[in-house]
Amino acid sequence: MQPVATIFHLDLPQALEDEYRGFLNKTIVSDFADYAWLCFRLFGDRIKHWITINEPFSYSVFGYAYGTFPPNRCSGDQSALHGNYAFFVSRYVNSVTSDCKEGNSGTEPYLVSHHLLLAHAAAVKVYRGENFQKSQKGQIGITLNVDWAVPYDDQSEKDQDAAKRALAFMYGWFMDPLYNGTYPNVMVTHVKERLPKFSKSESEMVKGSYDFIGINYYTASYSIDRPCLYGRTGNYLTDSCVNATFNNVGRLGLPSIVRLRGQRAFGMRKSSYRPQLPNLMQPRVQTA
C-alpha cells in the first residue's frame, strides 16, 4: 500500500485568514510554497505521491460564492437565485446560505481560484526544482472535482453549448490553465475583467505543473441555456448562463431521477454519467 498525501484540503490556518484574508491575498502563494517545502523535507522519504490541493473548485465556490464553507463569504442573500440559476444549486439547495456578512460572489471566487492555481504551481516548482523529486523519486499532482453536464435537449444547439459552458466553468476553470496556461475562452468572454490574468511567467509556471491529475467525479446534471444577466452585478453563480437541473421531466429515453430514502439523490443513475469519465481525461482544447 502506497500513501498519497494531500497538502491542503480546505484547512487554512485561521492565523493566515486573520492576518491577510488567506487565499484572497497573493501572499498565500509564497507561504504555501514554504509549507509544501517543509512537507517534502519532513515526509518525502516516505510519501511518493503528493496532492497539492484537493478540490480547489469546492474551496473557492462554496467558500466565496455560496458562502457555506469557511470563510463563509458571498454577496449577501443568495436565496433570490433559487428558481433562477445557481450553479448546480439543485444538488446543494439545502446548503445555500443567505446570511453572509461580507464578500463578493462576482470577484472573490475567481481571485481565490487564481491564487490556488498559483500556490499549487509554486509547490510543484519547489518539489521539482529543489531536488526533492529527483532524490525522493516521487510524483506530484492536484485533485479536481467535476460533475458531467448533459444537454437537456440534445437536439438544441443552445443546450449543447450550455453543457460545454457548465464544464468549462467547473473543470476547465482549473484544467485549462494546468494544460494550456490560460483560462477557457468562454470564461474570458463571460467574466471579462473580473477574471484575473496570468503573467507570462505565471502562465509558464502553471502550465504542465502536474505528474498526474486526480478526479473526484460525483454525478451529472442536465444543462439548459438561459439568457445571460448582462447589465447586472456579476456573480459566479450566474456567469455561465446555464440552468443546471437533475429533473428530466419531459425528456424521453433518458434516465429518471433516482431517489434515496424518499429524497432526491445527487444526480442521475451511474449508467448515465460513468461512460463520460474518459472524456474528462482527454487533453483540453480551447473553445470559444
ABEGO torsion letter per residue (X at the ends): XBBBBBABBGBBBAAAAAAAGEAABAAAAAAAAAAAAAAAAAAAAABABBBABBGAAAAAAAAAAAGABOAGBBBEBAAAABGBBBBGAAAAAAABBAABABEBAAAAAAAAAAAAAAAAAAAAAAAAAAGAAAAAGBBBBBBBBBBBBBBABAABAAAAAAAAAAAAAAAAAAAAAAAAGBBBAAAAAAAEAABBBBBAAAAAAABGBBABBBBBBABBBBBBBBBBBBGBBBBAAAAAGBBBBABABGBBGBBBBBBBGGBBBBEBBAAAAAAAAAAAABBBBBBX
